[in-house]
């Protein structure tokens, strides 16, 4: 690879939205390199072969990554550092929705803990582990996959499905994204003031969240009301390739990018 080639890592990339993100992005920008980070490596290699069968010519790589496994996360960071020396885009796509009965308190507690661990804590740990590599890229971006339930404004004002355990994990993810952006802003401001940098943009990470909507994937049990995963991927791909202010939340609806209120 060349020093200008984009390196993109997507978690949960072997199926559903993660696969669609890589598929659409690789078709738009075949010059980039796409790392499919998957809990099931065999499924990841099957996905990579399927991409080739569908005509994708971009370079792909499969790595093992269970987002709850800190050893996997450390190994992934070390691998990317040794092989590529930087990371241009991190897409935190892996997530779960666990349904349970409120009356069963131990099961309810476990559902909350498991969803928060995967949908929130693991995003924080993975992003932190890869942050030094992101900060070595010219225009680094972190894109976190949220839900419409993650917007407090929309939750309070719009009619939508309600499930507090899952919604809480996505509200937390949105908050994490905002806090990581402000922390990054403060870092760059301090380095400028201390004379450690003269360029306010190079290596400054932009953080985003994307609400893809209800998709027709295994995640939703292929719900009839779900839309094509490629439509869910559209906002992610446009953020990857376009210029949008960091610390923002987006969706692709009605054929256009729309910013979502927090």
C-alpha positions, -999 to +999 in steps of 0.1 A: +000+000+000+010+037-004+011+062+024-019+080+008-041+049+006-070+050+031-072+022+056-107+015+069-116-009+097-152-020+102-164-042+131-190-068+126-183-066+088-192-101+078-229-096+075-258-071+076-251-035+078-213-040+083-211-060+051-232-034+032-209-006+044-178-023+031-196-032-001-208+003-009-176+020+002-154-003-017-174+002-049-172+040-045-135+040-035-118+009-047-084+025-039-088+021-002-080-009+019-109-024+040-103-045+071-132-067+080-130-072+117-151-102+126-157-124+157-161-154+133-130-154+111-144-181+088-175-159+082-152-130+075-133-148+048-166-159+033-178-123+033-145-112+016-149-138-011-185-127-016-174-091-021-150-103-048-177-124-064-199-093-066-172-074-084-154-055-056-118-050-066-106-031-035-081-048-012-096-064+018-083-081+049-100-102+076-089-100+112-104-117+143-121-093+166-146-101+193-153-065+205-156-077+241-122-094+241-094-070+252-067-093+239-083-093+204-085-055+206-049-051+216-038-076+189-059-057+162-042-024+172-008-040+170-015-056+137-027-023+121+002-004+135+028-029+122+013-034+088-001+000+079+012+025+105-021+044+106-059+041+104-080+065+085-115+054+093-129+033+122-165+021+119-179+008+152-207-013+137-209-044+159-239-043+183-266-064+198-303-061+208-312-085+236-349-088+245-360-099+279-390-097+303-389-069+329-404-092+355-373-114+355-349-090+373-317-110+370-322-116+333-331-079+328-299-068+346-279-092+324-295-078+293-287-043+303-251-052+312-245-072+280-259-045+257-240-017+275-208-038+273-211-045+235-229-013+223-211+012+245-181+000+266-165-020+237-168+010+214-149+031+239-122+005+244-117-002+207-116+035+198-092+043+226-069+014+215-069+026+179-068+063+186-030+067+183-032+052+148-062+074+138-042+105+149-015+096+124-039+098+095-044+131+076-082+132+080-092+105+105-128+096+113-147+075+138-182+065+128-204+049+154-236+031+145-264+042+167-302+040+165-331+064+162-337+056+199-303+072+207-317+106+200-333+120+232-350+147+213-366+123+188-374+097+215-394+124+234-411+139+204-416+112+178-436+079+176-411+050+174-405+016+188-397+017+225-372-006+243-354+011+271-325-013+276-314-010+239-323+027+237-302+034+268-272+018+253-275+040+222-281+071+242-249+062+260-231+057+227-242+091+214-230+107+246-196+088+243-192+102+208-199+137+219-174+134+248-147+119+226-151+147+201-147+174+228-118+156+243-101+155+208-109+192+203-093+201+236-062+180+227-057+198+194-063+233+210-038+226+237-012+213+212-016+245+191-012+267+222+019+248+232+035+250+198+034+212+193+015+216+161+009+243+135-018+225+115-052+224+133-066+197+110-040+170+103-046+141+126-076+156+143-102+129+147-138+137+137-164+116+155-199+109+141-229+087+148-252+073+122-287+061+126-293+037+097-329+031+104-347-003+105-329-026+080-338-059+065-310-079+082-305-107+107-304-081+134-341-073+128-349-109+118-353-096+083-383-075+092-406-068+062-406-031+071-368-030+070-350-012+041-321-025+020-289-025+042-272-005+014-295+024+021-285+021+058-248+022+047-253+054+026-248+079+054-217+061+067-201+061+032-209+097+026-193+106+060-162+086+050-158+104+018-172+139+024-166+169+046-189+171+076-183+187+110-173+163+137-195+157+168-226+153+147-253+127+141-266+117+107-291+097+087-298+091+050-335+097+043-354+109+013-323+108-008-303+132+013-281+135+043-300+148+074-285+158+106-303+143+136-307+163+169-291+149+200 
